[in-house]
């Protein structure tokens, strides 16, 4: 399983040999989620200092659910950074590059959740697409043999299954928290 420094693989680019149709479909769905997260940067850039300050004043204190969202997104960022290190040691160029892009999108979304008054559309779409992508990955894991997956992930199968299941649960929690934030923010903001 895993690699020591002495056994690190040579870099290779062979996603076609290991992903299959479901693997590629999962990556396309996650790529769309990453693009949504990266596009949220336009919302951050669109605000100047005065409008960010006024939106914070309008909002008042952060809702507890928003603070939980920030904590969950921060924990996921750490999780993805660990995953990036694992991908570095597996030395697969496509996976490493994809995870770097995923981390960039995740960081932009996290910044958006911290500074924006209403990042809900980005959070909803990103989290829904990530749930869909992870569910496809679970189907992909179910249909592949243990040996083929061990070569791809360099982890024991129960850990691979647990990883995907945990991500589904975390992203569903993120969606629920966004519903709470949206309901609380807009019912008090609009006087409902």
N, C-alpha and C positions, 0 to 999 in steps of 0.2 A: 504494500500500500504506500503511501507517501514516499518522498524522495529525501535523501540527505544531500548535503552540499556536494559530496563526492559523486552522487548518482544523478545529478540534474540532467535532464534530457537536452538534446540539441533543439533549437527552435525549428518549428515546422509549420507549414500552412496546409492543413488537410481537413478542413471542415466537411468537405464533401464525403469523406470516408467514414465519418462517424455520426453525423447529425440525422440524416434521413429526412423525409418529408415533414414529419411532425416537429423535428428539431428545428428545421428551417422556419416552419410556420410559427413556432414559439418565438424564434428570434425576430421575425418580422413584427409580431404583435408587440414584443418588448421594445423594438426599435421605434415603433410609433409612440409608445409611452414615453420613451426617452426624448423623442422629438417634441412631444407636448411639454415635458418638463423644461427642455431647453428654450422652447418658445415662451415660456413664462418669464424668461429674462426680458422680453420686450415690455412686459408690464412693469418690471422693476425700473428699467431705463426710462420709461415714459413718465415716471414720477420725478419731479424735481424736489429739492429739499423742503420747500414750503408745503407742498401738497402731502408729502409723507408726514411732516409734523402735524398738519391739520387733520389728516386721517387718524393719526394716533390719538390726537386730542378728542376727535369725534368718537373714537372707539372706546376710550377710557382704558381700563385695565384689560389685559388679555383674559379671555375666557379660559377657565380651567381646562376645557377640552382642547383648546388651541395649544396650551402649554404641553398637554399630553401628546398632541400631534408633533410638536417640535421635539419632544423627548424621543418619540418613536422614530421619527425621521433621522434623528441624530444617531440612535442605536443602529438603525438600518445602514446608515453611512459607515459606521464602524464595521458592521457585518460585511458590507460590500468591499471595504478595504482589505479585510482578511481574505475574502474570496479572490481579490485581485492578486494578493501574494500567492495564493494557491495556484492561480492561473499562470503566474510567472514561473513557478516551479514546474508546472506541467509543460511549459514552453510551447504552447499552441498559439500562434500569432493572432488568429481570428478571435479566439476567446479572450485573450489578453486585451486586444484593442476594443472589443465589444464591452468588456467590463470597465475599461477606462472611460469610454463614452457614457456608460451607464452611471458611473460615479459623477461625472461632470453634470449630467442631467439631474441627478439626485441632489447635488449641492445647490444648483440653481433653484430647484423646487423648494428646498429647505430655506434658502434665503428669502424666497417669495413668501413662504408661510410666515416667516418672522416679520417681514417689513410691510406686507400688503394688508390693506383693509379687507379685501375680499379675493383671496386666491382660490376660491372654492371650485371654479370650473376646471382649473388645472389639476387640483387635487383629486376631484372626482374622476376625471378622465384618466389620469395617470394611475390611480389606484385600481380602477376597474380593469384597465388594460393589463396591469401587472398581475391581478388575480387571474384573468383569462390566460395570460402567458404561463403562469405557474400551473394552472389546471392542465394546460396542454402539455407542460413538462411532465406532470404526473402521469398523464396518458402515455407519453413518450417512454417514461421509465417503466411503466407497466408492460409495454409491448417489446422492450429490448431485453436481451439476455443479461444476466448478472456479469458475465465476463466482459461483454462489450462495454457495459457502463463503467465497470471498474477501470478499464483502460482509459476511458474518457475523463472520469472524475478523480481517480486515484483515492477513492474513499470507500469504506464499507457501505453496502447497499442500505442498511437501516438508517445510516446517517444521511444518505442522499435523499431517501424518501422523507425523512424527518425535516430536512432542510426545505424542501418544496412545500410540505404541509405547513410548516411554521410560517413561511412567507405568505401563503394564502391567508392564514389566520391573521397575521399582522396587517396585511393590506385590507382585509375586511374590517378590522378594528379601526384602521385609519379612515375608511369610508364612513363608519358609524360616527366617529368623532367629528368628521366634517359635516355630517347631517346635524349633529348637536350644535356645532359652531355656527353653521348657517342659520339654523332655527333661532338660536339665542341672539345672534348678532342682528339679524334682520327683523326679528319681532320687536326688539328693543329700539333699533335704529329707526324703524318706520312707525313705531308706536302701535303695533298690533297687539 
